[in-house]
Amino acid sequence: MNAFSSPADALRAARRLMLALLLAGAWSAPAAELSDQQVLDIVTSEDARDRAIRRALAFLRSQSQPDHGMPGGPRGALTGLALIAHLAAGVTPEDPEHGAWIRHGLEFILGLQSANGYLGEKDASRMYGHGIMTLCLAEALGMSRDDDLEERLTLALTRAVAVTINAAQITKAPAHEGGWRYLPGDAGADLSLSGWQLMSLHATQQVGVPVPEAVILAAVAYAKRLTSADGRVGYESPGQDNPSLRGLSMLSLSIGGQGDAPEVAAVTQRILADPIKWQGQWFFYRAYYDAVGMSRAAPAAWDGYSRQLEQVLVERQNPDGTWSPPPGNNEGDYGPIYMTSMGVLALAVQRHVLPAYQR
């Protein structure tokens, strides 16, 4: 996907991305050993997947409102997802064509932060939105090269992460320890909501903002308790089998340095035995977590599975770049911005650009 105004711009951006990957240990060959053409091929490819990403991103940009937020339900959370989708595709705040759009969206999110650092209050997205928007700020900070923007993002991110950490330290029953629920003061937990918090904290660590390691490890332990030895992954209780959360379990264990845990292999086999199809509940949630979880924790299996997942998404994309709910799906009420952003995130994971996905 060519999101740059000239080959020179693409080359400069790609070199920065390759350096970030090298430092994160997510790229096997030093960027200096790649020819200029090889680097350009990475960011200017135009296969079916990249054409689908380009169409989807164009749709998302077309939906921006005069205040630069996304329309629909929880506007901050939706804006965060749309921005993360662009960042995942390699569109940075310095991009000559769409960087201004990224910056405007970030300003919208920064304007939603409450005095105490909470991001999920003003748009009523609660801790779901807080986790998504915190993740967005961390991803943007990791890809920004503007000193003033970096300073503002760091300040906002530090305040947001303090809310996340305090919410993790609420006294909870042993079954819920390490997890998060809908409000900062809730004593319960579920894996779906906790996943956004864990990813946001991991991305924050990756961009140099301190996060207590104990909070990360407690969240990983929580995800592990919900993962059965046979690869079933629970939402609130062990023994449940939620296909949309399998990849999240894999990602969580990998973040905690347990990518070789037997549970990861068991979840991988369960995904391969029950591959994603254009049907069923939480399709887009599953597509996203299958992609991020397998690509990081089971790359050998992901090489083959990715082709099937990409084929489903590419073939079902609408001409305007959106995706509609598949048969039996329950995500339609979240709207096309949610579904389109999640589709892009599933397709763009091959680029391994975002700090949340890096080792």
N, C-alpha and C positions, 0 to 999 in steps of 0.2 A: 504494500500500500504506500503510495507516494503522497505524504502529507506535507512535503516541503516545496519551497518555491524554486529551488535550483539544485543540481547535483552537489554543488559545493556546500549548501546548507545541509543537505542530507548527510554528506560525508562527515561534517563537523559534529552533527547530532549523533550519528552512529558511532563515531569514535568515543564520544562521551559515554554512550550506553555500554559499549564494549568494555571500557575501563571500569565502569561500575560493576559489570558482571564479573570481571576478572577479580576485583577486590572482594566481591561477595562469594567467590568460589563457585559461581554458577555458569562459568564459561570454561571450556576445556583448553582453549588455545589463547595465548596472550593476544590482545587486539593488535599489537605491533606486528605480529606475524601474519596478519591478514592483509591481503592486497586491498587497495582502494576499491577495486571492483567488487571484491568479496564482501566488504563492509556495506557498500551501496546496495548490493543484492539483498541484504538482510532487511533493509528498511524500505526498499522500493519494489519489492516483489509484487506481482499482480496475478497470483493464482486465484482460484475460485473463493478460497477462504478470505483472502485479502480484499477482493472485490466486495464480498459480503460485509466485511468490517467497514469498508469505506462508505458503502451505502447507508449502513446503520448509523455511523457517526454523523453523516450529513443530515439524516433525519433528526437525531438528537439536537444538533445545533439549531435546526429550524424551529424547534419547540421553545427556545428561550423566550422568556417574557421581557418586557421593558426593564424590569429590575434585575434581569439576568438570572433569575431563578427558573426552575422547571415548573410547569403547571401541574395540577392534579392534587393528590392527597398530601402526604407529608413532603412539602416542597424542598426542605433542606436535604432530606434523605435521598430524594429523587435526583436533586442536583448533584449530590455527592456521587451517586452511582454513575451518572452521565459523565462526570469529570474523570472518575477512575477508569471508565471505559476508554476515554481518550488517552489518558496517561498510559494505560496498558498497551495501547496501539503505538506508543512512541511519540505522541503529540505532547510536547512539553510546553511550559509557560513561555518559553522563548521561541517557539515555533513561529516563523515569519508569517504564516498564513492564518493559523488558528490559535496562536498563543494568547492573543487579546481575549478571545472567547474563554479560554481557560482562566485567565486572570479575573475576568468579570465574574465568573462563576465562583471562584474562590472568595471574592469580595462579598458575594451574597451569603456564603456560608459563614464567613467571619462575622458578618452582621447579625447572625442568629445566635451567637454565643452569649449566654447569660453571664451576669457578673461573677457567678461562682464557677464559671468554666463549662457548665453543662451546655451541650449542643442540641439536646433532644426535647427541649421544653417549648420553645417558641413555635415550632412547626408541629408540635404534638406527636413527634415520632418516637419519643421516649428513648430508652437505651438502645433500641434498634438503630434509630437515626443517629444517636450519639456515636455508636461504634462505627457506622458507615462514614459519617462526616469526619471523625477522628482519623480513620484510615485514609480518607481522601487528603486531609492536611499532611499526613506523614508521607504519602506517595508524592504529593506535589513538592514538598520540601526536598525529597530525595532527588527530584528531577529539575529543580530550579537552580539558576545560576545568577540570580539577582539578589544582591546583598540586602536591600530594603525589604523585598518580599520574603526572603529567608528569615529575616529577623522577626517579622510579623507572624509568619507561620510558626516559627519556633515558640514564640510567646503563647500563641493561641493553643498550640499543640501541648505545651507543658501544662497549661491550665486544664485542658480537656482530659489529659491522661491522669491528672490528679483526681478528677471525678471518677474515672474508671477504677483507679487503684482503691480509692476509698470505698467504692461500691463492692469491690471484691473482699474487703476486710470486714464487712458486716457479719456479725455472728450468725451462722447458719447451721442447720442440721448436718450431720456428717455426710449424708448423701448429696448435699448441695454445695459442700465446701469447694471453693475454687471456681465456682460458676457465677453467672449473673442472671438477673431476671429483668422484668420490664422497667422498673424504676430504680434509681440509685440506692434507695433504702430498702428494697425488697430482700427478704431472707430466703427466697426460693432461687431456683436456677433451672435453665434448660440449655441443651447443647446448641440449638440453633442460634439463640441470642448470644450465647457465650462465645461462639465462633467469631462473630464480628469484633468482639472485645479483644480476643486473643490475637487475631490478625492485626488489629490496630496497634496493640502493644508491641508485637513483634516488629512491625514496620517502623514504629517509633524508635525501638532499639537500633534498627538498621540505619537510621538517619542520625544517630548520635545523641538522641534525647534519653536521659537515664530512665530506666524502668526497673523496679526491684525484681531480681531474678526469681524470688520466692513467689511472686504473683504469677509470673509466667508458668513456673513449674506446677503450681497448684491448679492452674487452668488445664494444663496438659494432663495432670493426674485425674482431674474431673472427667475429661474426655475419655481417658483410658478406662475409667470405671464404667462408663456407659457403652463400652465396646466389648462384646462377648468373644470368647475364644473361637467361635465359629464364624465371626465376621459380622454378626448383627450389631447394629448401632441404634441405641435408644435416644429418644428425645428428652425424656425426664427420668426414665428408669432403665436399668439393664434388662436385656432380654427382648426389648422391642426391636423391630426391624424396620428402619426408615431408610429407604433407598436414597432419599435426597440428602442424607447426612453421612453417608458412607465416606465420601471423599473428604468431608470435614474432619472426620476422625483420623484419617490418614495424614492430613495436613497438620493437625494438632500434634500427633505423636512425632511427626518429623520435626516440627518446630522445637519440641522438647528433646531432640537428639535421640529419639527412639524409632527412627525410620526402619531399623532392622528388627523391631519387635514382632513376635509371631502374630499379633493382632493385625498388623499391616498386611502381612501375606494373606491372612484369612479374609480381610475385607477386600483385597484385590481380587481374590478368587470369586468372592460373592458378586462383585461388580461384573467380572468377565462372564460369569454364569447367567447373569441377569442384565444384559447390556441395555443401554438407554434406547428407547423407541419413541416415536412421535405420538405419545399418548400418556395419560395418567396424571396424577396429582404432583404438584411441585416439580414439573418438568424443568423449568429454567433454573430453579434452585439446584436441582440435581446436576444439570449440565455444567453449571459453574463449579460445583464442588467436586464432581468427578474429574474435571479438567485440572483444577488447582491441586487436588489431593494426589491424583495419580502421577501427574507430571513431576511432582516433587518427590513423592515417597516411593513410587514404583515406575521409574522412567522406562524400563524395558517393556513392561506391559502397556504403558501409555503409548508407545510408538505405534502399536497396532490398534489399540482402542480409539486413539484420537481420530483415525481416519473414519471410523464409523460415526463417532459423535459429530465430526465436522460435516459429514455427508448429510446427516439428518438436519442439521441447522441450515446448511447452505441450500438444500433442496426445498426447505419449507419457508424460506424468507420471502416476504412480500416484495413486490416491485419498488415500493417506497422505502425499503430498508428496514421495515418493522417485522416483528413476528407476531402472529396471532396465537391465542391459546390452542394447544392441540386437543384432540378428543379426550374428555374426562379430566381436563385440567381445571385447577381451582385458582389460578393466578390472574385471571382476566380482570378482576376488580382492581388490581394494582396498576393496570394501565399499560400502554405501549412503551412508555419511557422505562419503566421497570423491566419489562420483558426484553426490550431491545438492548438495554444496558447489560443485562445478564447474559444475553446471547453473545454480545461482543466480548465480554470478559471470558466466556468459555472458549471462544475462537482465538482470542489474542494471547492466551496463556503460553503458547509456543514461543513467544518472544522473551519470556522470563525477565521482563523489564522492571516490574514493580518490586519495591523493597519487601513487601509482605510475602512474596513468593521465594525470596532468596535465602540462601543458607547462612 
